[in-house]
Amino acid sequence: MIELAFRNATTADVDDIVALVTSAYRGDASRAGWTTEADFLDGNRIDADVLRMDIERPRSRVVLAERGNGPGSGPAHRLLACAHVADEGGHGYFGMFSVVPGLQGGGIGKSLLAECERIARQDWQLPDMRMTVIDIRDELIAFYERRGYRRTGVYKPFPHGDERFGIPKRDDLRFEVLEKML
C-alpha cells in the first residue's frame, strides 16, 4: 500500500480538492473508479465557496491524504484523497469522501475514513459519526456497513434545483443517514 501523510486543507488547496472530488464522482474520468455518480448526476459535485467555508469554520476539517515520503513512494505531497469531518450538533459528520479513481480499492479510503473517525473520537470526543449517502448507492452503502456503519432509515431530500451539488438525471434521488458509534 502507498504510504500516506494526512494534513488539514487550507483555502490554498481548494482548486485541487474540487478537481479531485469532481474526478471521483462526475464525468467519464470517474468511471475508472467505483464511486462514480455519472449515471444519475451531472454538473458539480462540490461548490468551491461551500468548501472554503468548511475549511474555515470551527470544528470542521477537510482532511487530505497525500503520498508519503517513504521509499518508492514517488513525488511527495501528491493529493490522493480527501474527506470532510465536522462536529454537527455534538455528532461527527463525514462527507466529501473522494479517492483518485484509479487508486480506489487499494486501502487509501479505509485509512482516510479511520483518520476522520479518530479526529471525531479523540480530538472532539464525539460519540458517533454520521453521513448521508444517496440511497440507491448499494455498493457504497455496503462499503460503509463493512466498516461498522448502519442504515438508520432516516432520509433527507436531495437538493433538486441547487446546481451547486449536481444536476439529477432522475427524480427519485434522496439521502439516507448512516451512523456508527465511535
matplotlib code that plots the C-alpha trace (Angstrom):
import matplotlib.pyplot as plt

x = [0.0, 1.0, 2.5, 0.1, 0.5, -2.5, -3.0, -5.7, -6.6, -6.2, -8.0, -4.9, -6.0, -9.5, -8.8, -7.0, -9.8, -12.5, -10.6, -10.2, -13.8, -15.1, -12.9, -14.1, -17.8, -18.6, -17.9, -16.1, -12.9, -15.0, -15.8, -12.3, -13.3, -16.4, -17.7, -19.0, -22.3, -22.1, -25.1, -27.5, -25.9, -24.3, -22.7, -20.9, -20.2, -18.8, -19.0, -15.7, -17.4, -19.0, -15.7, -13.9, -16.5, -16.0, -12.2, -12.5, -15.3, -14.6, -14.6, -14.6, -11.7, -11.1, -8.5, -6.2, -4.4, -1.2, 1.6, 4.1, 7.8, 8.6, 10.9, 9.5, 6.5, 7.1, 6.6, 5.8, 2.6, 0.5, -3.2, -4.6, -7.8, -9.9, -12.8, -14.7, -15.2, -17.1, -18.9, -22.5, -24.6, -22.5, -22.2, -19.4, -20.2, -18.3, -18.6, -17.0, -15.1, -13.0, -10.1, -8.3, -10.4, -7.5, -6.4, -9.8, -9.9, -6.3, -6.9, -6.4, -10.0, -10.2, -7.1, -8.6, -12.0, -10.2, -8.3, -11.5, -13.1, -10.1, -10.5, -14.1, -13.5, -10.2, -9.9, -13.5, -14.8, -17.9, -19.9, -20.7, -20.2, -23.0, -23.0, -25.6, -25.4, -27.6, -29.8, -29.6, -25.8, -26.0, -22.3, -21.2, -23.6, -22.2, -18.6, -19.7, -21.6, -18.4, -16.8, -19.4, -21.9, -25.6, -28.6, -30.8, -33.9, -33.7, -33.9, -33.2, -34.2, -31.7, -31.2, -33.0, -32.7, -29.5, -26.9, -24.0, -24.5, -25.3, -28.0, -30.0, -30.8, -33.6, -36.1, -36.1, -32.7, -32.6, -30.1, -30.1, -28.3, -25.7, -24.3, -21.5, -20.8, -17.2]
y = [0.0, 3.6, 5.4, 8.2, 11.5, 13.3, 17.1, 19.6, 21.5, 25.3, 27.6, 27.3, 23.7, 24.5, 24.1, 20.8, 19.5, 20.5, 18.7, 15.5, 15.4, 16.0, 13.3, 10.8, 11.4, 13.1, 12.6, 9.9, 10.2, 9.0, 5.7, 4.5, 4.1, 2.6, 5.7, 7.4, 9.1, 9.9, 7.6, 9.6, 13.1, 15.7, 19.0, 19.9, 17.6, 20.3, 24.1, 26.0, 28.6, 25.9, 24.1, 27.3, 27.7, 24.1, 24.6, 27.9, 27.1, 25.9, 22.1, 21.3, 19.9, 18.9, 16.1, 15.4, 12.2, 12.7, 10.4, 10.0, 10.2, 6.5, 4.6, 4.2, 6.5, 8.8, 12.6, 13.8, 15.7, 14.3, 14.6, 11.1, 11.5, 13.9, 14.0, 16.4, 15.8, 18.1, 18.4, 18.9, 19.3, 17.0, 14.3, 13.7, 14.3, 12.6, 13.6, 14.7, 11.4, 11.2, 9.0, 9.3, 6.9, 4.7, 4.2, 3.2, -0.2, -0.1, 0.9, 4.7, 5.4, 3.0, 4.8, 8.2, 7.1, 5.8, 9.1, 11.1, 8.8, 9.3, 13.1, 12.9, 10.4, 11.6, 15.3, 16.3, 13.5, 12.9, 9.7, 8.8, 9.6, 10.2, 10.7, 10.9, 8.6, 8.6, 5.6, 3.9, 3.5, -0.1, -0.9, 2.3, 1.6, -1.9, -0.5, 1.6, -1.2, -3.4, -0.6, -0.6, 1.9, 1.1, 2.3, 4.4, 4.6, 8.4, 10.1, 13.6, 15.1, 15.6, 19.3, 19.2, 22.6, 23.6, 23.1, 23.7, 20.0, 18.5, 18.1, 14.9, 12.7, 11.1, 12.5, 9.8, 10.7, 11.1, 10.6, 8.1, 8.8, 6.2, 6.1, 4.5, 4.6, 5.7]
z = [0.0, -0.6, 2.4, 3.3, 5.1, 6.4, 6.8, 7.1, 4.0, 3.7, 1.3, -1.0, -1.6, -2.8, -6.6, -6.1, -3.9, -6.3, -9.1, -7.1, -5.9, -9.5, -10.9, -8.3, -8.9, -12.2, -15.9, -17.8, -15.6, -12.6, -14.3, -13.7, -10.0, -8.4, -6.7, -9.9, -9.8, -13.6, -14.4, -12.3, -11.7, -14.0, -13.1, -9.9, -7.0, -4.9, -4.7, -4.1, -1.9, 0.3, 0.5, 1.7, 4.4, 5.5, 5.7, 7.7, 10.2, 13.8, 14.5, 10.8, 8.9, 5.3, 5.7, 2.8, 2.2, 0.3, -0.9, 2.0, 1.7, 2.1, -0.3, -3.8, -3.0, -5.9, -5.8, -2.3, -1.5, -4.3, -3.3, -3.3, -1.3, 0.8, 3.2, 5.3, 9.0, 11.3, 14.6, 13.8, 16.8, 19.0, 16.4, 13.9, 10.3, 7.5, 3.8, 0.6, 0.6, -2.5, -3.7, -7.1, -9.3, -10.5, -6.8, -5.4, -3.7, -2.5, 1.1, 0.8, 1.6, 4.5, 6.1, 5.5, 7.0, 10.1, 10.4, 10.3, 12.9, 15.1, 14.8, 15.8, 18.7, 20.1, 19.2, 19.7, 22.0, 19.8, 20.4, 16.8, 13.2, 10.7, 7.0, 4.2, 1.2, -1.9, -1.0, -4.4, -3.9, -2.7, -3.3, -1.4, 1.5, 1.7, 1.9, 4.9, 6.5, 6.4, 8.4, 11.2, 9.8, 10.0, 7.9, 10.1, 7.9, 8.2, 4.8, 3.7, 0.3, -2.4, -3.1, -6.5, -8.3, -6.5, -9.2, -6.7, -5.8, -9.2, -11.8, -11.3, -14.2, -12.3, -9.8, -7.1, -5.5, -1.8, 1.0, 3.8, 7.1, 8.1, 11.6, 13.6, 17.3, 18.0]

ax = plt.figure().add_subplot(projection="3d")
ax.plot(x, y, z, "-o")
ax.set_aspect("equal")
plt.show()
